[in-house]
C-alpha cells in the first residue's frame, strides 16, 4: 500500500484500473485462474473522473483466464451488489463468520460456494479432501527476514511489472513471466 501511494500517488482503495492491470499481467503469465478476495460492491471513488469501473470491467473481459470474484451472501442467499459491468461474473463467498479470529473455514454460506470452492470449480475440477466446515491450519512462516512457506509476490510488484512492461525490472521485483 505504501509503495503504490508513494510511487503512484494512490492511497487505499486503489483505482480498479490497477486491479485490471494486475489481472492482465497474471493472465499473460498463464495463470490457471484469478481470484479476487476483494469485494467490488460500491462504485469506485474514481469512476466519475476516469470511468474506473468500466476500465476494470473492460480489462477483465479481455483476458482469457477465468476470474472469480469474492462476494458476500445476503441472509436470503442472494449475492451482494457487484458494480463492474461484467456479464455473468463467477462469485465465491467471502462472508466473515462469527469467529473474528478466522479459526473455522465455512465451505458454503447459505448454499453458496466459498471463494476457494468457486476457484476450484473455475478450473473445471472438484475439490479434494474434506467436504464440510473445518478448523483452519495456518501454514507459515512469512517473515520479514524472507523465510516463507509459499512464494509471495506483492500486488505492487505485479503492478510495476505490468505497467513498466520491462522483463528485467519485473525480475527485480520477483516476477517471472512464464512466456518469456
C-alpha positions as CSV (number, residue, x, y, z in Angstrom):
1,X,0.0,0.0,0.0
2,X,2.8,2.4,0.9
3,X,4.7,1.8,-2.3
4,X,1.7,2.5,-4.6
5,X,0.9,5.5,-2.5
6,X,4.4,6.8,-2.7
7,X,5.3,6.0,-6.3
8,X,1.9,6.4,-8.0
9,X,0.0,8.7,-5.6
10,X,-2.9,6.3,-5.0
11,X,-3.9,5.6,-1.4
12,X,-6.4,2.9,-0.5
13,X,-8.6,2.0,-2.1
14,X,-6.6,1.7,-5.3
15,X,-8.3,2.5,-8.6
16,X,-9.9,-0.6,-10.0
17,X,-7.9,0.1,-13.2
18,X,-4.9,-1.0,-11.3
19,X,-6.6,-4.3,-10.4
20,X,-7.3,-4.7,-14.1
21,X,-3.6,-4.2,-14.9
22,X,-2.7,-6.8,-12.3
23,X,-5.2,-9.3,-13.7
24,X,-3.9,-8.6,-17.2
25,X,-0.3,-9.4,-16.1
26,X,-1.5,-12.6,-14.3
27,X,-3.3,-13.6,-17.5
28,X,-0.2,-13.1,-19.6
29,X,1.7,-15.2,-17.1
30,X,-0.6,-18.1,-18.0
31,X,-2.3,-18.5,-14.6
32,X,-5.0,-21.1,-14.5
33,X,-7.4,-18.9,-12.6
34,X,-7.6,-15.5,-11.0
35,X,-9.5,-15.0,-7.7
36,X,-10.2,-11.6,-6.1
37,X,-10.9,-11.7,-2.4
38,X,-11.8,-8.0,-2.5
39,X,-15.4,-7.2,-2.9
40,X,-16.4,-4.6,-5.6
41,X,-19.9,-3.7,-4.3
42,X,-19.6,0.1,-4.2
43,X,-18.9,2.4,-7.2
44,X,-15.2,3.2,-7.4
45,X,-14.3,6.6,-6.0
46,X,-12.5,7.2,-9.3
47,X,-15.5,6.3,-11.6
48,X,-16.8,9.8,-12.2
49,X,-13.3,11.1,-13.1
50,X,-11.8,8.2,-15.1
51,X,-14.5,5.7,-15.7
52,X,-12.6,3.4,-13.4
53,X,-15.2,0.6,-13.0
54,X,-15.7,0.5,-16.8
55,X,-11.9,0.3,-17.4
56,X,-11.7,-2.5,-14.9
57,X,-14.6,-4.4,-16.5
58,X,-13.0,-4.0,-20.0
59,X,-9.7,-5.4,-18.7
60,X,-11.4,-8.4,-17.2
61,X,-13.5,-9.1,-20.3
62,X,-10.3,-9.0,-22.4
63,X,-8.4,-11.7,-20.5
64,X,-8.7,-15.4,-21.2
65,X,-8.1,-16.7,-17.7
66,X,-11.2,-17.5,-15.6
67,X,-11.8,-14.9,-12.9
68,X,-13.7,-15.5,-9.6
69,X,-14.8,-12.5,-7.5
70,X,-15.3,-12.5,-3.8
71,X,-18.8,-11.5,-2.7
72,X,-20.8,-11.6,0.4
73,X,-24.0,-13.5,0.5
74,X,-27.1,-11.8,2.0
75,X,-29.3,-13.5,4.5
76,X,-31.7,-14.6,1.8
77,X,-28.9,-16.4,-0.1
78,X,-28.5,-13.7,-2.9
79,X,-25.1,-12.4,-3.9
80,X,-24.4,-8.9,-2.7
81,X,-24.2,-6.0,-5.1
82,X,-21.5,-6.1,-7.7
83,X,-20.7,-2.8,-9.6
84,X,-18.3,-3.6,-12.5
85,X,-20.4,-4.4,-15.6
86,X,-19.3,-7.9,-16.3
87,X,-21.7,-10.4,-17.8
88,X,-22.3,-13.5,-15.6
89,X,-19.5,-13.0,-13.1
90,X,-18.4,-16.0,-11.1
91,X,-18.6,-15.5,-7.3
92,X,-17.3,-17.1,-4.2
93,X,-18.3,-16.4,-0.7
94,X,-16.1,-14.2,1.4
95,X,-18.5,-13.6,4.4
96,X,-16.8,-13.2,7.7
97,X,-18.3,-15.5,10.2
98,X,-18.9,-15.0,13.9
99,X,-15.4,-16.2,14.6
100,X,-13.5,-13.0,14.1
101,X,-10.1,-14.8,14.6
102,X,-10.8,-16.9,11.5
103,X,-10.3,-20.3,13.0
104,X,-13.1,-22.0,11.1
105,X,-13.5,-22.3,7.4
106,X,-17.0,-22.5,6.0
107,X,-17.1,-24.3,2.7
108,X,-20.6,-22.9,1.9
109,X,-22.6,-20.0,3.2
110,X,-26.4,-20.1,2.6
111,X,-25.7,-22.8,0.0
112,X,-23.3,-20.6,-2.0
113,X,-19.7,-21.9,-2.6
114,X,-16.8,-20.3,-0.8
115,X,-14.2,-18.4,-2.8
116,X,-11.9,-21.4,-2.6
117,X,-14.6,-23.8,-3.9
118,X,-15.6,-21.4,-6.7
119,X,-11.9,-21.1,-7.7
120,X,-11.5,-24.8,-7.9
121,X,-14.8,-25.0,-9.9
122,X,-13.4,-22.3,-12.3
123,X,-10.6,-24.7,-13.0
124,X,-13.1,-27.4,-14.0
125,X,-12.1,-29.5,-11.1
126,X,-13.6,-31.0,-8.0
127,X,-12.3,-30.2,-4.5
128,X,-10.2,-32.9,-2.9
129,X,-10.3,-33.9,0.7
130,X,-12.9,-32.7,3.2
131,X,-16.3,-31.5,2.1
132,X,-17.5,-29.8,5.2
133,X,-16.6,-26.9,7.5
134,X,-13.3,-27.4,9.3
135,X,-10.7,-25.7,11.5
136,X,-8.1,-23.8,9.7
137,X,-4.5,-24.9,9.8
138,X,-2.3,-21.9,9.1
139,X,0.9,-22.6,7.2
140,X,3.8,-20.4,8.0
141,X,6.0,-18.7,8.3
142,X,6.0,-15.5,6.3
143,X,8.6,-13.3,7.9
144,X,10.3,-10.0,7.2
145,X,13.6,-11.9,7.0
146,X,12.4,-13.6,3.8
147,X,11.7,-17.0,5.3
148,X,8.5,-18.2,3.7
149,X,6.4,-21.4,3.3
150,X,4.9,-20.2,0.0
151,X,6.3,-17.9,-2.7
152,X,4.9,-14.5,-2.1
153,X,4.8,-11.7,-4.7
154,X,3.3,-8.4,-3.7
155,X,0.5,-6.8,-5.7
156,X,2.6,-3.7,-6.1
157,X,5.4,-5.8,-7.7
158,X,3.0,-7.3,-10.2
159,X,1.6,-3.9,-10.9
160,X,5.0,-2.5,-11.5
161,X,5.9,-5.3,-13.9
162,X,2.7,-4.8,-15.9
163,X,2.9,-1.1,-16.1
164,X,6.6,-0.9,-17.0
165,X,6.5,-3.8,-19.5
166,X,10.2,-4.4,-18.6
167,X,11.0,-8.1,-18.1
168,X,14.3,-7.2,-16.4
169,X,12.6,-4.8,-13.9
170,X,9.9,-7.4,-13.4
171,X,12.6,-10.0,-12.4
172,X,14.0,-7.5,-9.9
173,X,10.5,-7.4,-8.3
174,X,10.4,-11.2,-8.1
175,X,8.1,-11.6,-11.1
176,X,8.8,-14.2,-13.8
177,X,6.7,-14.2,-16.9
178,X,6.4,-17.8,-17.9
179,X,6.0,-16.9,-21.5
180,X,9.5,-15.4,-21.8
